[in-house]
Amino acid sequence: QVQLVESGGGLVQPGGSLRLSCAASGIVFSLYNMAWYRQAPGKQRELVAGTTSGGRINYADSVKGRFTLSRDNSKNTVSLEMNSLKSEDTAVYYCNAKQLIATLWEYWGRGTQVTVSS
């Protein structure tokens, strides 16, 4: 069974920090591109940060310098360290796993709510 399980969401004050984690099972983790997406009410889901199976990392312009993505292939996890949080970061954050070797395989976690409010 393929599972992506997000954790670490919660309520934080503006300027605060939060660390999200995604634990993957049922896949050969090291072969997958891993990413964090988010979706705010009334908006489309957007890419926050992603890392390729080769280790390249990219960030959305809105989070560059504030968020840091990391992956640990030995633990089958990918994390998102979020600093200097703003109210506009409020969203449900989803873990995504994707690979295109022979065919496309893509999986999504259920999401974890992040709320930034005073």
Secondary structure per residue as TSV (DSSP state, phi and psi in degrees):
chain	resnum	aa	ss	phi	psi
A	1	Q	-	360.0	127.9
A	2	V	-	-85.6	128.5
A	3	Q	E	-139.1	136.0
A	4	L	E	-121.1	120.3
A	5	V	E	-121.3	115.4
A	6	E	E	-88.9	150.8
A	7	S	E	-153.2	164.0
A	8	G	-	105.8	-5.4
A	9	G	-	-70.3	163.7
A	10	G	E	169.6	-166.9
A	11	L	E	-104.0	126.6
A	12	V	E	-133.9	157.3
A	13	Q	-	-79.2	152.3
A	14	P	T	-54.2	137.0
A	15	G	T	88.9	-8.5
A	16	G	-	-81.0	-176.6
A	17	S	-	-129.4	155.4
A	18	L	E	-152.2	144.9
A	19	R	E	-119.5	118.6
A	20	L	E	-96.9	147.9
A	21	S	E	-134.6	145.6
A	22	C	E	-128.0	122.4
A	23	A	E	-105.3	125.0
A	24	A	E	-107.7	144.2
A	25	S	E	-145.0	154.3
A	26	G	S	85.5	5.1
A	27	I	S	-132.9	159.4
A	28	V	-	-81.6	92.5
A	29	F	G	-53.9	-42.3
A	30	S	G	-64.8	-16.8
A	31	L	G	-89.0	-6.9
A	32	Y	S	-103.1	142.6
A	33	N	E	-74.7	133.6
A	34	M	E	-117.0	144.1
A	35	A	E	-151.2	158.0
A	36	W	E	-112.5	129.0
A	37	Y	E	-116.4	163.9
A	38	R	E	-143.5	153.9
A	39	Q	E	-140.8	120.1
A	40	A	-	-94.6	156.1
A	41	P	T	-54.6	130.3
A	42	G	T	78.9	3.3
A	43	K	S	-121.9	161.0
A	44	Q	-	-76.7	153.8
A	45	R	-	-66.6	134.8
A	46	E	E	-128.8	150.3
A	47	L	E	-74.1	129.2
A	48	V	E	-96.7	-51.7
A	49	A	E	-159.7	149.0
A	50	G	E	-147.6	156.3
A	51	T	E	-135.1	135.7
A	52	T	-	-80.8	168.0
A	53	S	T	-62.7	-22.1
A	54	G	T	-86.7	-4.2
A	55	G	-	101.0	-1.5
A	56	R	-	-72.1	138.3
A	57	I	E	-121.5	137.5
A	58	N	E	-133.5	152.1
A	59	Y	E	-129.5	150.3
A	60	A	-	-66.1	146.7
A	61	D	T	-56.1	-34.1
A	62	S	T	-68.8	-16.6
A	63	V	T	-118.6	-3.4
A	64	K	T	-58.0	133.1
A	65	G	T	87.8	-12.4
A	66	R	T	-114.6	-34.2
A	67	F	E	-109.2	147.6
A	68	T	E	-133.1	123.3
A	69	L	E	-98.3	141.8
A	70	S	E	-145.6	151.5
A	71	R	E	-129.1	146.7
A	72	D	E	-125.5	99.0
A	73	N	T	-66.8	-24.1
A	74	S	T	-73.0	-22.3
A	75	K	T	-112.0	-0.3
A	76	N	T	54.9	46.4
A	77	T	E	-132.3	153.3
A	78	V	E	-133.4	135.3
A	79	S	E	-121.2	158.1
A	80	L	E	-133.6	108.3
A	81	E	E	-87.8	119.4
A	82	M	E	-113.6	120.9
A	83	N	-	-120.1	163.7
A	84	S	S	48.9	48.6
A	85	L	-	-65.5	142.9
A	86	K	-	-118.4	161.8
A	87	S	G	-59.2	-32.5
A	88	E	G	-71.4	-6.3
A	89	D	G	-83.0	-6.9
A	90	T	-	-62.3	123.9
A	91	A	E	-178.0	171.4
A	92	V	E	-90.2	127.1
A	93	Y	E	-101.8	129.4
A	94	Y	E	-117.2	141.1
A	95	C	E	-90.9	138.5
A	96	N	E	-131.9	138.2
A	97	A	E	-125.4	130.8
A	98	K	E	-146.1	140.2
A	99	Q	E	-146.5	147.3
A	100	L	E	-128.9	70.8
A	101	I	S	-117.2	108.0
A	102	A	S	78.5	-45.1
A	103	T	S	-156.0	171.5
A	104	L	E	-86.6	128.8
A	105	W	E	-125.9	123.7
A	106	E	E	-140.8	137.4
A	107	Y	E	-136.4	149.9
A	108	W	E	-127.7	143.2
A	109	G	-	-81.5	175.1
A	110	R	-	-81.0	-17.7
A	111	G	-	100.0	155.5
A	112	T	E	-134.6	133.0
A	113	Q	E	-78.4	130.3
A	114	V	E	-118.2	122.6
A	115	T	E	-123.1	123.4
A	116	V	E	-112.2	110.7
A	117	S	-	-156.7	148.9
A	118	S	-	-87.2	360.0
